[in-house]
């Protein structure tokens, strides 16, 4: 009877280990997908930052221009 109990415990541990391995695999896939999303968002943020910098530089350059400097010499 003790051998059956020991064998049943081993079977139960094997089942639990199988479930644990499946859960670890699913968690790994989830982490991988999340990392892909983070990488994409970082690229998008970098592009937005570059775009905002160029727009800001353009606006700053426009604001600092003096219209009198742009008049042709005959005025």
C-alpha positions, 0 to 999 in steps of 0.5 A: 500500500505504501508503494501505491501511495508513493507512486501516486505522489510521484504521478501527482508531482509529474502532473503538477510539473507538467502544468508548471512547465506549460505555465512557464511556456505561456508566461515566456510567450507573453513576456516576448510579445510584451517586449516586442510591443515595448520595442515598437513603442520605443521606436515610435516615441523616438520618431515622435521626438525627432519630429517634434524637435524638427518642428520646434527648430522650424518654428524657432527659426521662423520666429527669429527671422526679422521680416526687414532682413527679407526685404529686397535691397531696393525697398 
